[in-house]
Amino acid sequence: QVQLVESGGGLVQAGGSLRLSCAASGSIFSINAMGWYRQAPGKQRELVAGIISAGTTTYADSVKGRFTISRDNAKNTVYLQMNSLKPEDTAVYYCNVLVRTPVLKNYWGQGTQVTVSS
């Protein structure tokens, strides 16, 4: 069993920064990929950023150049550094981790609210 705990969300003014964290714990053999998704009111959930085991990263076009995803393999933790935040970034952000336990499957964090005001 794997559990994900998210933290770092909050209220920030436009142009500000936040750093989200997601720590995985439990019976983890290996982590294949980690990522951040978000869902705004009235919109579909979308992939914001992802990182695979080899270290390659990917970003949604809307956040490219402003957000950075990183990981700490020793702590099984993934981070999302968010700079130059815009009101359109307001959403619930969810961590997702693809792990082998030893069965390969996805786990989701509880979600953390990010609100950007002008």
Legacy VTK file of the C-alpha trace (Angstrom):
# vtk DataFile Version 3.0
C-alpha trace
ASCII
DATASET POLYDATA
POINTS 118 float
0.000 0.000 0.000
1.270 3.457 -0.966
0.193 6.784 0.493
0.814 10.239 -0.991
0.778 13.387 1.145
0.640 16.792 -0.556
1.504 20.173 0.921
2.383 23.720 -0.098
-0.859 25.072 -1.526
-2.361 28.386 -0.509
-3.418 31.872 -1.526
-0.995 34.084 -3.425
-1.170 37.281 -5.467
-0.544 37.301 -9.197
3.168 37.241 -9.923
3.961 35.366 -6.728
5.411 31.904 -6.168
4.510 28.656 -4.435
6.243 25.310 -4.035
4.192 22.123 -3.841
5.505 18.897 -2.327
4.283 15.315 -2.592
5.848 12.587 -0.465
5.207 8.902 -1.157
5.498 6.262 1.538
4.735 2.572 1.914
5.747 -0.617 0.147
7.543 0.912 -2.831
9.840 -1.208 -4.968
10.495 1.531 -7.519
8.955 4.724 -8.893
8.528 4.839 -12.660
7.087 8.344 -12.985
5.768 11.262 -10.937
3.575 14.125 -12.031
1.301 17.014 -11.137
-2.234 17.473 -12.446
-4.717 20.257 -11.827
-8.441 20.752 -12.163
-10.117 24.163 -12.212
-13.872 24.715 -11.758
-15.742 23.757 -14.910
-12.659 22.330 -16.595
-11.169 18.903 -17.219
-8.213 17.636 -15.239
-4.965 18.331 -17.088
-1.352 17.271 -16.789
0.772 20.186 -15.593
4.214 18.585 -15.347
5.744 15.136 -15.238
9.086 13.468 -14.643
10.042 9.883 -15.511
12.605 7.598 -13.891
15.322 8.634 -16.339
14.872 12.274 -15.303
13.180 13.575 -18.446
10.538 16.240 -17.784
7.476 17.456 -19.636
5.267 20.521 -19.147
1.948 21.836 -20.338
2.368 24.730 -22.755
0.481 27.033 -20.395
3.093 26.664 -17.629
6.286 26.181 -19.622
8.967 28.591 -18.478
7.158 29.350 -15.207
6.910 25.967 -13.448
9.661 23.473 -12.641
9.205 19.864 -11.548
11.934 18.113 -9.558
12.363 15.061 -7.361
14.302 13.713 -4.410
14.708 10.000 -5.042
16.024 9.268 -1.551
12.844 10.724 -0.023
10.411 9.529 -2.731
9.263 13.129 -3.039
8.312 15.252 -6.040
8.146 19.056 -6.055
6.506 21.672 -8.242
8.047 25.138 -8.117
5.510 27.645 -9.463
6.706 31.140 -10.365
4.987 34.113 -11.998
1.598 32.747 -10.992
-1.497 33.905 -12.858
-5.182 33.835 -11.876
-5.706 31.130 -14.523
-3.434 28.851 -12.463
-6.115 28.687 -9.761
-7.080 25.028 -9.322
-6.826 21.978 -7.120
-3.449 20.379 -7.752
-3.069 16.599 -7.515
0.103 14.561 -7.264
0.248 11.266 -9.160
2.912 8.587 -8.805
3.389 5.472 -10.928
4.965 2.872 -8.642
5.855 -0.802 -8.520
4.668 -2.337 -5.249
5.608 -4.847 -6.871
2.529 -4.494 -9.116
2.745 -1.393 -11.338
-0.082 1.045 -10.581
-0.984 4.707 -10.068
-1.601 6.472 -6.761
-3.142 9.918 -6.236
-2.588 12.526 -3.575
-5.474 14.158 -1.723
-5.189 17.433 -3.646
-4.125 20.893 -2.529
-5.855 24.176 -3.386
-3.894 26.901 -5.166
-5.633 30.269 -5.464
-4.087 33.196 -7.344
-5.658 36.632 -6.950
-4.976 39.926 -8.691
LINES 1 119
118 0 1 2 3 4 5 6 7 8 9 10 11 12 13 14 15 16 17 18 19 20 21 22 23 24 25 26 27 28 29 30 31 32 33 34 35 36 37 38 39 40 41 42 43 44 45 46 47 48 49 50 51 52 53 54 55 56 57 58 59 60 61 62 63 64 65 66 67 68 69 70 71 72 73 74 75 76 77 78 79 80 81 82 83 84 85 86 87 88 89 90 91 92 93 94 95 96 97 98 99 100 101 102 103 104 105 106 107 108 109 110 111 112 113 114 115 116 117
